Amino acid sequence: MSERFFGRTGGNHNEAWEARLRDAARAFPYPPTPPIAGAVRAQLAQEAGQKAGLPVSRRLVWAGLIVLLILGGLLAVPQVRAKVVEFLQIGAIRIFLVEPTPTSTPLPSTATAQPTPTPIASVLDLAGETTLAEASQQVDFPIRLPTYPADLGQPDAVFVQELGGPVVVLVWLDEADPSRVGLSLHQLGPGTFGEKGDPGRVEETTVNGRRAIWAKGPYILQFRHGSRVDYDLRRLVEGRVLIWTEGGITYRLETDLSLAEAVQIAESLR
């Protein structure tokens, strides 16, 4: 999985979106097109004598109607409709799908080894380290903390980063092994926009009755490299991530716990 962040008005987002559409178009056989060409041609011929004298605004409206007609015909074809809507949007995160998204079901047990969280050395390289009090002054939304588990306490590390918009990253270390990250909670403020591609298995669930996504994979963060600050794809916990929204903020809880426990943590935010 990959994830990229852009500002809402950045040109990179449009270019990336167009590139993804072109890739998707090449990935599936073009289905039979409904017989709409004749109807469009006849309508164009009927209006041919009038169009030359139309004001620019009316010509633009007409062009828009033609585009809508063509798109409407294409969307009437099930194969096209399935491909056009083949992504999930959850708050600031857009997840492009390769396979259909299954309904929320328990993950099948496998014989594979348990994932290993990223060493704390990687966390120490994160840019924007601050305190919880200072972070609250740097962003214009309330920073919420989980109250479950009851003994979780305050985060061991706090970071504020700029990824198209303000992002707060809260990190809790594993008490049994302080070199490991046990839990991380990311709070993405207004303006942040992320894309994920090829996410593998994605499950839909709910947090406080609101739609949520249970996925996996790395994501973009800012890292310090000497005097430079660069972007890199990293995981803080080699597990899965629960993504949901509330009050205009997108939340991303990274954990190696089960989906049920992750939802319980998410629903405990205060």
Phi and psi in degrees as a GROMACS rama.xvg file:
@    title "Ramachandran Plot"
@    xaxis  label "Phi"
@    yaxis  label "Psi"
@TYPE xy
-127.124  154.709  SER-2
-141.411  135.762  GLU-3
-131.366  148.43  ARG-4
-119.427  140.463  PHE-5
-140.462  155.695  PHE-6
-68.9324  158.749  GLY-7
-65.2038  -27.1007  ARG-8
-104.094  7.26835  THR-9
-73.8939  141.962  GLY-10
-69.4089  -27.3115  GLY-11
-58.5721  -35.0727  ASN-12
-64.5352  -42.5579  HIS-13
-63.6921  -42.8108  ASN-14
-63.8457  -43.2087  GLU-15
-64.4562  -39.8966  ALA-16
-64.371  -43.5168  TRP-17
-64.2408  -39.8896  GLU-18
-63.4974  -40.6197  ALA-19
-65.818  -37.8452  ARG-20
-64.9221  -41.5766  LEU-21
-63.254  -42.1918  ARG-22
-62.8054  -41.8567  ASP-23
-64.4543  -38.2283  ALA-24
-64.7665  -36.1836  ALA-25
-75.2964  -16.1925  ARG-26
-85.9712  -11.7329  ALA-27
-134.148  148.824  PHE-28
-67.3265  138.045  PRO-29
-71.9749  125.493  TYR-30
-79.7817  169.856  PRO-31
-60.0727  133.725  PRO-32
-86.6755  133.859  THR-33
-59.0797  152.49  PRO-34
-74.1405  70.962  PRO-35
-103.591  -13.0556  ILE-36
-61.8882  -42.0105  ALA-37
-61.8222  -42.6819  GLY-38
-65.2017  -40.4722  ALA-39
-66.2849  -42.5654  VAL-40
-61.6891  -42.8645  ARG-41
-64.0486  -41.2562  ALA-42
-65.839  -39.0398  GLN-43
-63.6554  -41.4561  LEU-44
-64.3082  -39.815  ALA-45
-62.6393  -36.0634  GLN-46
-94.3823  0.87254  GLU-47
-58.2901  -40.4901  ALA-48
-72.1808  -18.3355  GLY-49
-97.78  -27.8337  GLN-50
-64.478  -33.1022  LYS-51
-60.6947  -31.9796  ALA-52
-96.642  4.81043  GLY-53
-72.5595  144.724  LEU-54
-61.4313  158.207  PRO-55
-56.7639  -41.6563  VAL-56
-62.2593  -40.3742  SER-57
-70.2661  -34.8721  ARG-58
-64.7787  -37.3471  ARG-59
-65.8844  -40.3455  LEU-60
-61.6286  -42.4593  VAL-61
-62.5967  -46.0915  TRP-62
-59.1157  -39.6924  ALA-63
-63.361  -38.6589  GLY-64
-64.7417  -39.4495  LEU-65
-61.9703  -45.2918  ILE-66
-60.5062  -43.8763  VAL-67
-62.9652  -38.1276  LEU-68
-62.9006  -45.0415  LEU-69
-64.7602  -45.9261  ILE-70
-63.0688  -38.631  LEU-71
-60.9861  -40.4828  GLY-72
-65.4096  -41.5403  GLY-73
-65.1994  -41.4066  LEU-74
-69.3079  -15.1627  LEU-75
-73.768  -16.2572  ALA-76
-87.7639  119.176  VAL-77
-55.323  -39.0548  PRO-78
-62.118  -41.046  GLN-79
-70.8128  -44.4968  VAL-80
-58.2206  -39.8725  ARG-81
-64.7059  -36.237  ALA-82
-78.2676  -38.3884  LYS-83
-61.7533  -37.0453  VAL-84
-98.0728  22.3445  VAL-85
-84.1532  57.0609  GLU-86
-153.308  159.143  PHE-87
-114.063  137.875  LEU-88
-115.466  122.93  GLN-89
-132.361  101.03  ILE-90
60.6831  -124.642  GLY-91
-81.669  -3.75066  ALA-92
-108.967  126.63  ILE-93
-108.438  124.431  ARG-94
-110.921  114.26  ILE-95
-85.2713  130.35  PHE-96
-102.065  146.91  LEU-97
-103.685  -42.0815  VAL-98
-111.093  156.568  GLU-99
-57.4424  144.942  PRO-100
-81.191  120.984  THR-101
-74.1304  160.004  PRO-102
-70.9029  164.731  THR-103
-67.2357  112.933  SER-104
-138.848  155.253  THR-105
-59.7748  143.312  PRO-106
-67.3045  137.458  LEU-107
-66.177  140.809  PRO-108
-74.0724  139.832  SER-109
-131.63  172.518  THR-110
-94.4918  8.92774  ALA-111
-72.5721  157.14  THR-112
-69.7124  153.775  ALA-113
-68.462  141.487  GLN-114
-64.5438  149.434  PRO-115
-108.439  123.021  THR-116
-62.0033  155.281  PRO-117
-64.9459  138.112  THR-118
-59.1287  154.042  PRO-119
-62.3467  -23.3746  ILE-120
-56.3878  -37.3904  ALA-121
-67.1232  -37.2359  SER-122
-65.6306  -38.4617  VAL-123
-66.1966  -18.1109  LEU-124
-84.7991  -7.50084  ASP-125
-62.095  140.067  LEU-126
-83.6487  156.18  ALA-127
84.5019  24.1642  GLY-128
-63.9835  138.328  GLU-129
-155.929  -168.262  THR-130
-107.042  165.487  THR-131
-62.7297  -40.7512  LEU-132
-64.4305  -43.3507  ALA-133
-68.4633  -36.8944  GLU-134
-61.6134  -38.6113  ALA-135
-62.4603  -28.3433  SER-136
-81.8506  -20.6743  GLN-137
-88.7166  -19.0919  GLN-138
-118.239  156.211  VAL-139
-102.457  27.3383  ASP-140
-135.909  152.199  PHE-141
-68.8436  134.894  PRO-142
-87.122  118.198  ILE-143
-99.0259  146.776  ARG-144
-120.983  143.977  LEU-145
-73.4712  143.489  PRO-146
-105.965  2.97244  THR-147
-126.905  135.835  TYR-148
-63.2214  156.179  PRO-149
-60.1764  -28.7579  ALA-150
-97.2431  15.5475  ASP-151
-64.5931  -45.5051  LEU-152
74.3018  -165.758  GLY-153
-74.203  153.898  GLN-154
-64.9763  148.72  PRO-155
-79.707  -21.8635  ASP-156
-149.506  145.995  ALA-157
-133.086  136.764  VAL-158
-134.934  143.769  PHE-159
-120.718  124.503  VAL-160
-128.223  161.707  GLN-161
-113.968  107.795  GLU-162
-124.63  60.9253  LEU-163
86.2855  -24.7167  GLY-164
-161.181  173.165  GLY-165
-72.0055  136.111  PRO-166
-129.74  128.845  VAL-167
-106.019  128.512  VAL-168
-116.185  118.649  VAL-169
-107.428  134.278  LEU-170
-126.765  131.344  VAL-171
-115.621  130.709  TRP-172
-85.0661  157.036  LEU-173
-75.2556  118.507  ASP-174
-60.3251  -35.065  GLU-175
-73.4259  -22.9593  ALA-176
-149.906  89.4369  ASP-177
-61.2381  -7.83948  PRO-178
-82.3945  -2.88174  SER-179
-116.748  150.567  ARG-180
-89.7519  124.446  VAL-181
-89.3392  -30.1639  GLY-182
-159.28  141.63  LEU-183
-137.99  140.905  SER-184
-125.62  121.067  LEU-185
-107.962  131.99  HIS-186
-119.298  112.204  GLN-187
-99.3693  116.114  LEU-188
-82.2722  -179.17  GLY-189
-58.2213  140.871  PRO-190
98.3744  -21.7359  GLY-191
-74.0793  138.949  THR-192
-141.819  127.088  PHE-193
-128.318  152.047  GLY-194
-126.604  139.539  GLU-195
-122.735  135.901  LYS-196
-121.244  153.578  GLY-197
47.7371  58.7179  ASP-198
-79.3672  -1.43784  PRO-199
70.8542  -137.046  GLY-200
-78.0348  128.045  ARG-201
-126.028  133.194  VAL-202
-118.142  143.574  GLU-203
-100.013  138.045  GLU-204
-146.433  -163.039  THR-205
-136.539  152.312  THR-206
-128.815  116.945  VAL-207
53.0171  39.2738  ASN-208
80.0541  -1.97912  GLY-209
-101.16  149.757  ARG-210
-59.1616  139.483  ARG-211
-143.519  159.942  ALA-212
-122.32  135.523  ILE-213
-112.701  110.017  TRP-214
-135.329  -161.175  ALA-215
-152.596  172.71  LYS-216
110.975  166.918  GLY-217
-77.7123  176.549  PRO-218
-154.228  162.933  TYR-219
-76.6108  132.674  ILE-220
-138.697  163.311  LEU-221
-93.0051  132.295  GLN-222
-125.566  146.987  PHE-223
-87.2949  128.096  ARG-224
-126.086  89.5282  HIS-225
66.9365  -122.78  GLY-226
-89.9439  -3.39214  SER-227
-96.3915  155.583  ARG-228
-119.406  117.51  VAL-229
-117.701  167.217  ASP-230
-103.198  143.128  TYR-231
-151.423  153.291  ASP-232
-87.0545  119.784  LEU-233
-143.91  160.254  ARG-234
-114.33  141.654  ARG-235
-91.4332  -28.0272  LEU-236
-131.527  128.835  VAL-237
-81.8995  68.1008  GLU-238
-138.18  -130.037  GLY-239
-124.65  173.55  ARG-240
-133.314  136.207  VAL-241
-105.098  124.783  LEU-242
-119.237  129.396  ILE-243
-153.737  172.908  TRP-244
-129.427  154.152  THR-245
-163.792  128.743  GLU-246
60.6363  33.9162  GLY-247
81.0481  0.822014  GLY-248
-109.063  138.059  ILE-249
-97.3273  130.015  THR-250
-111.012  142.272  TYR-251
-135.891  110.721  ARG-252
-104.035  117.473  LEU-253
-104.428  125.711  GLU-254
-158.458  159.211  THR-255
-103.698  13.9896  ASP-256
-80.387  176.462  LEU-257
-74.9261  166.278  SER-258
-60.4183  -42.2456  LEU-259
-60.8296  -42.7555  ALA-260
-70.0951  -36.6965  GLU-261
-62.6186  -42.4781  ALA-262
-63.7618  -40.0751  VAL-263
-62.3912  -40.1356  GLN-264
-64.8767  -44.8195  ILE-265
-61.0028  -40.0381  ALA-266
-77.5946  -4.61159  GLU-267
-96.1701  0.426914  SER-268
-60.6902  134.586  LEU-269
